[in-house]
Amino acid sequence: MAFVNLVNTEVEVGGYTFSPLTLNDLGSFVLYFQYYKVFEAETVTKNFPPELRAKLLETAYNECYNMRLPVYEVNKKTGEKKLVDSIRPVFEHPEVQAFSATMHGMNYEMFLSLRHKHPNITLEEVNSLMTPYMLKEVQDKLMCYMDEIQEQLKKAEETLPGESFPSLTLPR
C-alpha cells in the first residue's frame, strides 16, 4: 500500500491530507516492522510487576534488535526454495511487504503519510480513524495516480538502465 513520493500529489479524505511516503518514511516503516514486538509488549505489560515487565521488554527488544530475515533461492526447474542468506529487514522483503498489508501495517503507513500535514497526530488516533471504509477511500483516490507513477518509473528505468525501480533498499 506504500504511496511513495513518485508523483507530487496529496489526497484529501475526511478532512485529512494524506501525503506521499518519502524514503525516510519507508525507513521508519521498516523499523516499526522490526520493533513491532517491543511496541506490543509495552502495551500488553503495562500493569505487570516492574521486574517481570522489564525482563519481557528486554527479551522482546533483543529479539527485534537481532532480527534477520531469510533470503531464499528458488530452483527454476523444481520450484524448491533453498535458504541462501539472511539479511537485516528492508522494505522490499516479502515479510515486510506482508506486514504492510496487515491492518497494523496499513495504519502505520497512514500515520506516516498523515504526519507530514498533521504533525501532532498520534498512531492511536490513526488507529481509531482508519476504518475499512476510510482506508478504501484513500486507496481508491491513490489508484487515480497509478498511471502517472508507472510513467515516472518507466522514465527512471530509461534514465538508469539496469536499475530496478522503485529502488528502496535501506542501509543494513
C-alpha positions in Angstrom: 0.0 0.0 0.0 3.0 2.3 0.2 2.3 5.5 -1.6 5.8 6.5 -2.4 6.7 10.1 -3.5 7.0 9.4 -7.2 4.3 12.0 -8.1 3.9 15.3 -6.4 0.3 14.8 -5.1 -1.7 14.7 -1.9 -5.0 13.1 -1.2 -7.8 14.6 0.9 -10.1 12.3 2.7 -12.4 13.1 5.7 -10.7 16.4 6.3 -7.2 14.8 6.5 -4.4 15.3 4.0 -2.5 12.1 3.1 0.9 12.9 1.7 3.2 10.6 -0.3 5.6 8.5 1.7 9.2 9.5 1.5 12.2 7.2 1.6 12.7 8.3 5.2 9.1 7.2 5.9 9.8 3.8 4.4 12.9 3.5 6.7 10.6 4.3 9.6 8.2 1.7 8.5 10.9 -0.9 8.4 12.0 0.0 11.9 8.3 -0.3 13.0 8.2 -3.7 11.5 11.4 -4.7 13.1 10.5 -3.5 16.6 6.7 -4.2 16.5 7.1 -6.9 19.2 8.5 -4.3 21.6 5.7 -1.8 20.9 3.1 -4.6 21.5 4.9 -5.8 24.7 4.9 -2.3 26.1 1.1 -2.2 25.8 0.4 -5.7 27.0 2.7 -5.5 30.0 1.6 -2.0 31.3 0.2 -3.5 34.5 2.7 -6.2 35.1 5.1 -6.1 38.1 8.0 -3.9 37.2 10.7 -6.7 37.3 8.7 -9.0 35.1 7.8 -6.2 32.7 11.5 -5.1 32.4 12.5 -8.7 31.7 9.8 -9.3 29.0 10.6 -5.9 27.3 14.4 -6.7 27.3 13.7 -10.1 25.7 11.4 -8.6 23.0 14.0 -5.8 22.3 16.9 -8.3 22.0 14.8 -10.5 19.6 13.9 -7.4 17.5 17.4 -6.0 17.5 18.9 -9.2 16.2 16.2 -9.8 13.6 17.4 -11.4 10.4 15.0 -12.2 7.5 15.6 -15.2 5.3 16.7 -15.0 1.7 15.8 -17.9 -0.5 16.9 -19.1 -3.9 14.3 -20.8 -5.9 15.2 -23.7 -8.2 13.5 -22.8 -11.5 13.1 -26.5 -12.5 11.7 -27.9 -9.3 10.3 -24.7 -7.6 12.1 -25.7 -4.4 13.3 -23.0 -2.1 16.7 -23.1 -0.5 17.8 -20.8 2.3 20.9 -18.9 1.0 21.3 -16.0 3.3 19.7 -13.8 6.0 19.5 -10.0 6.0 18.5 -7.1 8.2 14.9 -6.0 7.4 14.5 -4.0 4.2 11.2 -2.6 2.7 11.3 -5.0 -0.3 11.5 -8.2 1.7 8.3 -10.3 1.4 7.8 -10.4 5.2 7.9 -6.6 5.4 5.6 -6.4 2.4 3.2 -8.9 4.0 3.2 -6.8 7.2 2.4 -3.7 5.2 -0.8 -5.5 4.1 -2.0 -6.1 7.7 -4.2 -3.6 9.5 -1.3 -2.7 11.8 1.0 -2.1 8.8 -1.5 -0.1 6.8 -2.4 2.0 9.8 1.3 2.8 10.4 1.7 3.7 6.7 -1.3 6.0 7.0 0.2 7.5 10.2 3.5 8.2 8.3 1.5 9.7 5.4 -0.6 11.9 7.7 2.1 13.3 9.9 3.5 15.4 7.1 0.5 17.7 7.2 -0.8 16.8 10.7 2.4 16.7 12.8 0.6 16.3 16.1 -1.4 13.2 15.1 -0.7 10.0 17.0 -0.7 6.4 16.0 -3.6 5.8 18.4 -5.6 8.5 16.6 -4.9 7.0 13.2 -5.8 3.5 14.5 -9.3 4.8 15.5 -9.6 6.9 12.3 -8.7 4.3 9.8 -11.9 2.3 9.3 -12.1 -0.1 6.4 -14.3 2.4 4.6 -11.8 5.3 5.0 -8.9 3.0 4.0 -10.7 2.0 0.9 -11.5 5.7 0.1 -7.8 6.6 0.4 -6.7 3.6 -1.7 -9.3 4.4 -4.4 -8.1 8.0 -4.6 -4.4 6.9 -4.8 -5.2 4.5 -7.6 -6.0 7.5 -9.8 -2.3 8.3 -9.8 -1.1 4.8 -10.7 -0.6 5.6 -14.4 1.4 8.7 -13.5 3.5 6.6 -11.1 4.1 3.9 -13.7 5.2 6.6 -16.2 7.7 8.0 -13.6 9.1 4.5 -13.0 9.4 3.9 -16.8 11.3 7.2 -17.2 13.6 6.3 -14.2 14.4 2.9 -15.7 15.2 4.5 -19.1 17.5 7.1 -17.4 19.3 4.4 -15.3 19.3 1.2 -17.3 19.9 -1.9 -15.3 18.4 -0.5 -12.1 15.3 -2.0 -10.7 12.6 0.6 -9.7 11.3 1.6 -7.3 14.7 1.1 -5.7 14.0 1.4 -2.0 16.8 -0.6 -0.3 17.7 0.8 3.0 21.2 0.6 4.6 21.8 -2.6 6.6 
